């Protein structure tokens, strides 16, 4: 897990007993998003495999402006 964190493959690492509570918090944050915000987040994630980093950053910044 620490190697994955160093390689930026994951954003966070949790102790075993904190994993499911953290998953629940993330799910609650996602569930509280408006439909438009959720749709744009999904579009951005799906596009990540089809565009370069620079254009991905531009797309992500557009989501928050």
Secondary structure, 3 states (H helix, E strand, C coil): CHHHHHCCCCCCCCCHHHHHHHHHHHHHHHHCCCHHHHHHHHHHHHHCCCCCHHHHHHHHHHHCC
